[in-house]
Amino acid sequence: MSHPNCPTCQHNHYVIKAGLNRSRTQRYRCQDCARYFTPQPKPLGYDPRPVS
């Protein structure tokens, strides 16, 4: 299984899964720099385009 690279320290060997965020996307934690990140975040809120 391939984990994404940490955006801070660029390691992927020390990256582990750390649950889900509010938009239900996978969250990861880097054990090397102790930061949490979401590789492909979804936008929160509503769509400003009107519904027809």
DODO-140477 format. One line per 2 residues: their letters; for each residue y, x, z of N, C-alpha, C, O, CB. Coordinates in steps of 0.1 Angstrom, whole numbers, plus 5000, padded with zeros to 4 digits. Glycine has a CB too. Layout:
# residues N
A) Y:X:Z:Y:X:Z:Y:X:Z:Y:X:Z:Y:X:Z; ...
This chain:
# residues 52
MS) 4988:5008:5000:5000:5000:5000:5012:5009:5000:5013:5019:5008:5000:4990:5012; 5022:5006:4992:5034:5014:4990:5045:5006:4997:5049:4995:4994:5037:5016:4975
HP) 5052:5013:5006:5063:5007:5013:5076:5012:5006:5076:5023:5000:5064:5011:5028; 5087:5005:5007:5100:5009:5001:5105:5021:5008:5102:5024:5020:5110:4998:5000
NC) 5114:5029:5001:5121:5040:5008:5132:5035:5017:5138:5025:5014:5127:5049:4997; 5134:5042:5028:5145:5039:5037:5158:5042:5030:5160:5053:5025:5143:5046:5051
PT) 5168:5032:5030:5180:5035:5024:5189:5045:5031:5198:5051:5025:5188:5022:5023; 5186:5048:5043:5194:5058:5051:5188:5072:5049:5196:5081:5046:5194:5054:5066
CQ) 5175:5074:5052:5170:5088:5052:5160:5090:5040:5156:5102:5038:5162:5090:5065; 5158:5080:5032:5150:5081:5019:5135:5084:5022:5128:5088:5012:5156:5092:5010
HN) 5130:5083:5034:5116:5084:5036:5108:5071:5034:5114:5061:5036:5113:5090:5050; 5096:5072:5030:5088:5060:5029:5075:5062:5037:5067:5052:5039:5084:5056:5015
HY) 5072:5074:5042:5060:5076:5050:5061:5070:5064:5051:5066:5069:5058:5091:5051; 5073:5069:5069:5075:5063:5083:5079:5049:5083:5084:5044:5093:5084:5072:5090
VI) 5079:5042:5072:5083:5028:5071:5072:5018:5074:5061:5019:5069:5089:5025:5057; 5075:5009:5084:5065:4999:5087:5071:4985:5086:5083:4984:5086:5060:5001:5102
KA) 5063:4975:5085:5067:4961:5084:5073:4957:5098:5067:4961:5108:5056:4951:5079; 5083:4949:5098:5089:4945:5111:5093:4930:5111:5104:4927:5116:5102:4954:5114
GL) 5085:4922:5105:5087:4908:5106:5095:4903:5094:5096:4909:5084:5094:4904:5118; 5101:4891:5096:5108:4884:5085:5122:4881:5091:5124:4879:5103:5102:4871:5081
NR) 5132:4881:5081:5146:4878:5086:5148:4863:5084:5139:4856:5080:5156:4886:5077; 5160:4858:5086:5163:4844:5085:5161:4838:5072:5157:4826:5071:5177:4841:5090
SR) 5162:4845:5061:5160:4840:5048:5146:4842:5043:5142:4840:5031:5169:4847:5038; 5137:4845:5053:5122:4846:5051:5118:4857:5041:5108:4856:5034:5117:4833:5045
TQ) 5126:4868:5040:5122:4880:5033:5117:4890:5042:5121:4891:5054:5134:4885:5024; 5108:4899:5037:5102:4909:5046:5112:4919:5051:5121:4924:5043:5091:4917:5038
RY) 5111:4923:5063:5120:4932:5070:5112:4945:5073:5100:4943:5077:5127:4926:5082; 5117:4956:5072:5111:4969:5075:5118:4977:5085:5130:4975:5087:5109:4977:5062
RC) 5111:4986:5092:5117:4995:5101:5113:5009:5098:5101:5012:5096:5114:4991:5116; 5123:5018:5098:5120:5032:5095:5118:5039:5109:5127:5039:5117:5131:5040:5087
QD) 5106:5045:5111:5103:5051:5124:5110:5065:5125:5111:5070:5136:5088:5053:5126; 5114:5070:5114:5121:5084:5114:5135:5082:5119:5140:5090:5127:5120:5090:5100
CA) 5143:5073:5113:5157:5071:5117:5160:5059:5126:5171:5056:5129:5166:5071:5105; 5149:5051:5129:5150:5039:5137:5159:5028:5132:5166:5022:5140:5154:5043:5151
RY) 5160:5026:5119:5168:5016:5113:5160:5005:5107:5149:5008:5102:5178:5022:5103; 5165:4993:5107:5159:4982:5101:5166:4979:5088:5178:4981:5087:5159:4969:5110
FT) 5158:4974:5078:5164:4971:5065:5155:4961:5057:5143:4960:5060:5166:4984:5057; 5162:4954:5048:5155:4945:5039:5157:4950:5025:5169:4951:5020:5161:4930:5040
PQ) 5147:4954:5018:5148:4960:5005:5154:4951:4994:5162:4956:4986:5135:4965:5000; 5151:4938:4994:5156:4929:4984:5161:4916:4991:5154:4906:4991:5145:4925:4974
PK) 5173:4917:4998:5178:4906:5005:5181:4894:4997:5186:4895:4985:5189:4909:5014; 5179:4882:5002:5184:4869:4995:5197:4866:5001:5199:4868:5013:5173:4858:4997
PL) 5206:4860:4994:5219:4856:4999:5217:4844:5008:5209:4835:5006:5229:4852:4988; 5225:4844:5019:5225:4832:5028:5236:4823:5025:5246:4827:5018:5226:4837:5043
GY) 5235:4811:5029:5246:4801:5027:5242:4791:5016:5230:4789:5013:5258:4808:5023; 5252:4785:5010:5250:4775:5000:5255:4780:4986:5263:4790:4986:5256:4762:5004
DP) 5250:4774:4976:5254:4777:4962:5268:4771:4960:5269:4758:4960:5243:4773:4952; 5278:4778:4956:5291:4772:4954:5292:4764:4942:5302:4756:4940:5302:4783:4954
RP) 5283:4765:4933:5283:4756:4921:5280:4742:4924:5271:4739:4932:5273:4762:4910; 5287:4733:4918:5285:4718:4921:5272:4714:4915:5268:4718:4905:5296:4710:4916
VS) 5265:4705:4922:5253:4699:4917:5256:4687:4908:5263:4678:4912:5243:4695:4929; 5251:4687:4896:5254:4676:4887:5243:4665:4887:5244:4655:4880:5256:4681:4873
